[in-house]
Amino acid sequence: MPSARHDRQLKLGAFLHVTGHHVAAWRHASSEPRGIVSLAHHVELARIAEQGLFDLVFLADNLTVSQSGVTALHHLSKAAHFEPLTLLSALTAVTTHIGLVATATTSFNEPYNLARQFASLDHLSGGRAGWNLVTSSNEDEAYNFGLDEHLSPDVRYRRGREFAEVVRGLWDSFEDDAFVYDQQGGVFFDPAKLHRLDHRGVYFKVRGPLNVPRSPQGRPVVVQAGSSEAGKELAAETAEVVFTAHQNLDSATAFYRDLKDRLPRFDRSASDLLVMPGIFPVVGATQQEADDKFGELQELILPEVGVSLLSKMIGFDLSSFPVDGPVPDLPPHLHGSSRPELLLAKARRENLSIRGLYQGIAGARGHHQVVGTPERIADEMQSWFEADAADGFNVMSPTLPGGLIDFVTFVVPVLQRRGLFRTRYEGSRLRDNLGLPVPKFRSRTGPLESGLGATQ
Ligand SMILES: Cc1cc2nc3c(=O)[nH]c(=O)nc-3n(C[C@H](O)[C@H](O)[C@H](O)COP(=O)(O)O)c2cc1C
């Protein structure tokens, strides 16, 4: 329950990535890189997050091993991983309260299949499923689906919007009380409570209905993480949780306000959508311990990974320069570009080598990095929460399971003492814990008149 001091509380997601979010986490002594193909490893992570009363675990996904240019080397431990829905189906059997959020793309799936999969997960988990709707920003995915080039952002988002509309329509095929299981009367379900979709759009033609009963949450929770104009519009229209990446309070507050201000146009209110920026917490009993922990990880960054990351960020290839030498001047075509110039200015100001500069950017990669004591990390989260920059956080532990254990053991109790976080789950469904309403059944068509008998 919210405390007397706070009428709302933080929501927490555990963004799971096998060995952790730091690019070199897989090389850390505490890591188990073989975890990428281990159910036991993922069970352990989900259970730790559930012990910490997290709202959800979140699995990202790409339908490719990234091979384009410098991106190929960024995060070696992301080269291979389980398919998220399959993994979450297994995790549902060993957890009871935590939400299970899987990423699935609207660019290389069919809505009927995906609606079925998420509705099934929602049933299997007793109402804990969530879908992170992405449109695939990684162009490499296209090459696995019969294309020679990626769909344009415009097409991706138009398709994504229609896809979401079809999926939500399909989730409302059977009314909540359609199944009567009347053994005496011989009525399995009431045909008057089964509705076709009859969708005919630009990208999809889907008759429906879906062959899964309406699920415990009514509809699984829809998550989104787009940051372009089209991404924010889609989120405002369809999403209930938005993941995002911000390094400072000002940009997080601006994003939060921007998104919430869009909601009335879609007949929605601020409480219908939760904004959860990423946080990359390095926890130590003292500031020195946290700094040392982080330093240890930074030293493990392979130079080719660090140089590749920095090259991408700065906009030109630094691989032919000595890693412990100075950062070279920018080529003429980058003069006037803000990010390359900022990075170069930082290197000059702090007298940083290429290694020093990549160590500065490689950690949280765009997310909010906080290295410090549990109190310091809680302070930071509290200030973002109270400044309306966040309704909660997507916790990106630098190492897993170690970083998540640290967070649950040391940071969660501080948040609880301050009345900022729950001391027990509010309910058993993801929506109950997130404080999101259960969507009412909404049919686009009348009941099926013929074709599907009640006893079939
Ligand atoms: C926390 C977070 C997680 C994301 N996870 C994925 C993912 O698993 N797969 C994916 O294709 N994109 C993922 N994205 C990228 C977004 O879906 C989106 O494409 C990106 O932020 C760029 O925004 P835009 O598509 O509106 O340009 C993620 C973004 C964030 C902030």
The ligand as an SDF file (V2000), in Angstrom:
LIG
                    3D

 31 33  0  0  0  0  0  0  0  0999 V2000
   14.6040   -0.1500  -22.6410 C   0  0  0  0  0  0  0  0  0  0  0  0
   14.4420   -0.3460  -24.1210 C   0  0  0  0  0  0  0  0  0  0  0  0
   14.3190   -1.6300  -24.6040 C   0  0  0  0  0  0  0  0  0  0  0  0
   14.2010   -1.8640  -25.9760 C   0  0  0  0  0  0  0  0  0  0  0  0
   14.0940   -3.1420  -26.4140 N   0  0  0  0  0  0  0  0  0  0  0  0
   14.0440   -3.3950  -27.7450 C   0  0  0  0  0  0  0  0  0  0  0  0
   14.0140   -4.7230  -28.2280 C   0  0  0  0  0  0  0  0  0  0  0  0
   14.0290   -5.6720  -27.4570 O   0  0  0  0  0  0  0  0  0  0  0  0
   13.9760   -4.9230  -29.5650 N   0  0  0  0  0  0  0  0  0  0  0  0
   13.9370   -3.8890  -30.4610 C   0  0  0  0  0  0  0  0  0  0  0  0
   13.8690   -4.1310  -31.6730 O   0  0  0  0  0  0  0  0  0  0  0  0
   13.9840   -2.6060  -30.0290 N   0  0  0  0  0  0  0  0  0  0  0  0
   14.0290   -2.3500  -28.7030 C   0  0  0  0  0  0  0  0  0  0  0  0
   14.1040   -1.0490  -28.2550 N   0  0  0  0  0  0  0  0  0  0  0  0
   14.1160    0.0350  -29.2560 C   0  0  0  0  0  0  0  0  0  0  0  0
   12.7660    0.7340  -29.3420 C   0  0  0  0  0  0  0  0  0  0  0  0
   11.7130   -0.1570  -29.5790 O   0  0  0  0  0  0  0  0  0  0  0  0
   12.7980    1.7920  -30.4460 C   0  0  0  0  0  0  0  0  0  0  0  0
   12.8870    1.2060  -31.6930 O   0  0  0  0  0  0  0  0  0  0  0  0
   13.9700    2.7190  -30.2550 C   0  0  0  0  0  0  0  0  0  0  0  0
   13.9100    3.2750  -28.9730 O   0  0  0  0  0  0  0  0  0  0  0  0
   13.9830    3.8050  -31.3080 C   0  0  0  0  0  0  0  0  0  0  0  0
   12.7780    4.4990  -31.3060 O   0  0  0  0  0  0  0  0  0  0  0  0
   11.9720    4.6500  -32.6460 P   0  0  0  0  0  0  0  0  0  0  0  0
   11.7130    3.2430  -33.1580 O   0  0  0  0  0  0  0  0  0  0  0  0
   10.6900    5.3380  -32.2720 O   0  0  0  0  0  0  0  0  0  0  0  0
   12.8430    5.4140  -33.5580 O   0  0  0  0  0  0  0  0  0  0  0  0
   14.2060   -0.7880  -26.8840 C   0  0  0  0  0  0  0  0  0  0  0  0
   14.3290    0.5160  -26.3790 C   0  0  0  0  0  0  0  0  0  0  0  0
   14.4490    0.7540  -25.0250 C   0  0  0  0  0  0  0  0  0  0  0  0
   14.5690    2.1600  -24.5230 C   0  0  0  0  0  0  0  0  0  0  0  0
  1  2  1  0
  2  3  1  0
  2 30  2  0
  3  4  2  0
  4  5  1  0
  4 28  1  0
  5  6  2  0
  6  7  1  0
  6 13  1  0
  7  8  2  0
  7  9  1  0
  9 10  1  0
 10 11  2  0
 10 12  1  0
 12 13  2  0
 13 14  1  0
 14 15  1  0
 14 28  1  0
 15 16  1  0
 16 17  1  0
 16 18  1  0
 18 19  1  0
 18 20  1  0
 20 21  1  0
 20 22  1  0
 22 23  1  0
 23 24  1  0
 24 25  2  0
 24 26  1  0
 24 27  1  0
 28 29  2  0
 29 30  1  0
 30 31  1  0
M  END
$$$$
